[in-house]
C-alpha cells in the first residue's frame, strides 16, 4: 500500500469535511448529524462520478487521492 503525502491527506480531509458541512447545512431540521464516513463516502462517490466520469473535469486522483 502506498503512503499518501501530506498534500494528499489534506485533500482527502478537505473533501470529506466539505461534504459533511454541506450535509449539515442542507438539513432543514438543524438536528445534529454525527460524522459518518459511510454516508460521506457514498456522497463522495456520487460527486466523483459526476466530476471525474461524466464531466471529465479532473481525474480520480486529483479529486480524491
KAHU-V185776 format. One record per pair of residues at least 4 apart in sequence whose C-alpha atoms are under 7 Angstrom apart, sorted by the first residue. I is the first residue (numbers start at 1). GAP is how many residues later the second one is. Records with the same first field share a line. If there is no record, write none. Layout:
I = GAP  GAP
//
This chain:
4 = 4  5
5 = 4
6 = 4
7 = 4
8 = 4  57
9 = 4
10 = 4
11 = 4  53
12 = 4  52  53
13 = 4
14 = 4
15 = 4
16 = 4  24
17 = 4
18 = 4
19 = 4  21
20 = 4  20
21 = 4
22 = 4
23 = 4
24 = 9
36 = 4
37 = 4
38 = 4
39 = 4
40 = 4
41 = 4
42 = 4
43 = 4
44 = 4
45 = 4
46 = 4
47 = 4
48 = 4  15
49 = 4  5
50 = 4  5
51 = 4  5  6  7
52 = 4  5  6  7  8
58 = 4  5
59 = 4
60 = 4
61 = 4
//
